[in-house]
Amino acid sequence: MHSIELLPDAATERAVRRVWQAVADAGLPSLADHGHPTNRPHLTLATAETLPAATRTVLAQALTALPLPLHLGGLLRFSGRFEVLAWAVRPDEALLALHEEVWRIVRETPEAGPPHPLLAPGRWVPHITLGRGRGAVWPGPDSRWLPPSASASASASASPSASASGTASGWWAAARRYDSKSRTTARIGPDRA
């Protein structure tokens, strides 16, 4: 299985990793505990059984839209086979349009296989996963996990900024594909991370 993922800018990645560490420090399931070198904060746009070279070329062209603004705000909790704690991504029109285009490109690839229904436009709940586990519970309000200053400070144009508890802004700076069989990644499109 291949996933097409957006990657945040370096300052936003550090902010997410600080939250991962806070969750781990509380003794709760966190992606900080996942030591594989490909583990990093990301936003999944679509999945496919295979991604032929021609499809990767078309995806790379679509992803020239990067960088795009990134807005995080509040926690999400998902239930299912695993419980998931996630930082909600607040999509703007540009992110929704890019997601729909990537989804369309993948769906028009016969080799891609059946679409993942939860990633379909209109059903997609964009998020960055913070922790996951069977029967896991992350008690408390958002402010327990998402600090009021959820991002690093630097120049306003290149770094995320934080305001209310659990909100942060930055940039979707790059994209990659992740191959779950080989557990490898490869960049797609521009790299501004």
Disulfide bonds with the S-S distance in Angstrom:
none
